[in-house]
Amino acid sequence: MTPTKPITVLLAEDHAIVRQGVCALLNADGGFKIVGEARTGRQAVDLAQSLRPNVILMDIAMPVLNGLEATRQILAADPAAKVIVLSAHSDDEYIERMNAAGVAGFLEKQTSAEVLTKAIREVAAGKTFFSPAIAKRLQDDFSQPHDRAGLPKANGRRLTSRESEVLQLVAEGAANKQVAVELGISIKTVEKHRQQLMDKLNIHDTAGLTRYAISSGVIENSVQLIIV
């Protein structure tokens, strides 16, 4: 009898202790192979494209690029990619956005090992898997307006992927030069995107952009921010 190939998994999680725990759990099962670990959303996008894992376990709150935007970029590059959200955040807003972005599953971090391994197997087989509580909540009508890409609307106009990236980096305290280096664009282009953000959001300073990023779930409000 031919042995079953292990399911390849990319783990996107910025907390080392969580990565170690999930890796130990999946390795102990024997049916999975961790092919990569991403500490930022940017790394998750790059590794997803280079490794092509069967399943991607994605946290939402990550530095440089959050899990929502990373998921959007991964699925835009490879619509067949399978992403399961594994997050401590399970507010209706997060659930709706990640679902709209096209994830195949959503689990809370306090889920059991049995549920996690079942979810990965189900999604790898082409199915979807949402924890029962989250599946029920997905049936509700959420009042917060969002577009089909899962991003909040800004005065009726959706932020572009690049604008979302700039927003997160600015809200995390990066100066224009740092943003330019991280995204591989010129400082002048960063300034243009920053101005477009402010125009779309009707926000006129960095502190306002930071507050918006927190309120819309782009970054966690627990992040220590330096306003520049």
N, C-alpha and C positions, 0 to 999 in steps of 0.2 A: 504494500500500500504506500503510495507516494505521500510523504509528509506534507502537511499544509504549510504554505509559505506564511511567515509572520506578517502581520499588518504593520506597515511602516507608518511611523508617527513623527510629526514635527511638533515640538512643544514650544509655544510662545508665552513666556512668563518671566517677569522681571525680578521676582523674588527667588533667590537661590534655594532657600529651604523648601519652597513649594515645588520647584523644579526637581530637586533631589527626591522629594517624597513621591511625586507622580512617576518619576523614572523608576524608582525602586518598586513601586506597585506594579507597573506594567512589565518590568523585567521579571518579577517574581511569577507573573501569570504564565509567561512562556509563549504567549501567542502574539506578542508585539515586539517591534524593534524600533527603538528611538533613533531616528536617523539625523536629528538635528535639534539644537536648543537655541531659541532666540530670546535675547534679553530686552529687545526693543521692537516696536512695530516695524521699523525699517529693516531690521535683520530678518524678521518674519517674512516680509515680502521677498527679500533676496533669496532666502533659503527655500521658500516655497517654489520659486521659479527654478532654482538649480537642483533641488532634491526630488521634487515631484512626489511627495509622500502620499500614501493612501488617505490619511486623515491629518488635519491640522487642529491641535488643541490651542485655542486662542483666548488669552486673557483680554479684558477690555482696557483696563487702566495700565498703560505702559508708556515709558518716556519716549521722546522724539516723535513717535507716531503711535496714536492710540489704536486699540484693537479694531474699532469700527472702520477707521480709514484704511488700516492694513488689510482688513478683510475685503473691503471694496476694491483695493488695488489688486489683491491676489485673484479675486474672481473676475475682474476685468481682463487680466492677463490670461487666466485659465478658468473659464466658466465651469469646467468639470471638477475643479478643486472642491474638496469637502472640508468644511470648517465647522468645528464644534466649539462653542463658547464655554469656557470653564472660568467662572468669575464669581467674586464675592459680591458683585453688584447685580441685583435682580429687581431693580425698580422697573415699573412699567415702561418708562421712557427708554431704558437701556434695552429691554427685551424687544420692544417694538422696532427700534432702530436696527438692531442686529438681525432680527427676522426679516425686515425689509431689505437689508443689505444682501440677503441670500444665504445665511448660515444654514447648515443641515441639522444643527442641534444646539441646545442651550442647557447647561447644567450649572447648578450652584456649587461652589467649592466645598461646601459641607456635605455633598453627596457621598454615598457609600462607594467603596471600591467595586462592588458588584454592579452597581448602576453605571459607573464610569466605563468599565470594560464592556458592558452590554451595549452602551451607547456607541462606543467606538466600532464595535463589530457590526451593529445595525447600519451605521452611517457608511462604513467601508463597503457594505453590501448594497449600497445605493438607496437606503431608506433614510428617513429623518428620525430624530430622537430628541424630544423635549421632556424634561422632568414633568411629572403629572401636574404639579402646581403651576408651572410655567405654561404648559399646554392649555390649561384652563384659562389663564389670564390672557393668552393670545386671542381668545375668542371675544374678549371684551372690546368695546370701542374706546380708544384713547382720545382724550380731548386735545392733546398737544399736536399741532399740525406738523406733519413731516412729508417729505416727498418720497418718491418710490426708491430713491437711493439710500434712504435711511438717515438723511441729514436734516437737521432743523432748517426751516426756511428762514431766510433773513429778509424781512420786509417783502416777502413774496418771491424772493430771488434766491436760488440755491447757491451756496458757496461751492466753488470748484474744488477739485481734489487738491490742487496746489494751494489755493487759499486756505483750505482746512489745515494743510501741513504748516503753512506759515503761522496761522493762528495758534496752533499748539506750541510751536517753538517760541513764539513771542510770549505767550502766556506762561511758559516755563522759565522765562527770564533771559532768553537768548537775545543778544544784540543783533542788529542787521547783518554785521559781518559774520557772526556765528551762524546765522540762518543761511546766509549765502554759501558758506563752506559746507554746511550739512546737506543742503539741497543741490549743490553744484551749479548755482546760478549766480549772476552778478548782484552786487549790492543794489544797483539801480533797479534791477528787476524785483528784488525783495521790497524795496521802497514802493514800487508800483503796486505789488500785491497787497502790501500793508495798507496803502491808501484805498485800494478797492474794497478791502475788508471794512474799513471804517465807513466808507460811503454806503456799502450795502447794509451795514448794521446800524448806521446812524450813530456811530460811536466815535469819539474824537480824541481819545487818549489810550495809552497802553493799559492803564489800570482798568478802563472800561472793557477793553478786549479781554483782559484776564478774568474779570467778573463774568463776562459772557461765556468764556470757555469753561468756567466752573459750572455755571448754571445749566449749560447745554450738555454737560457730561464729556466734553473734550478732554479735560484733565480733572483729577481729583482735587477737592478742596483741601485735602490734607497735605498737598505738595507745598513745600516751602518755596515761595515765589520771590524773585527779585525784580522789581519793576524798573525797567530801563527806558 
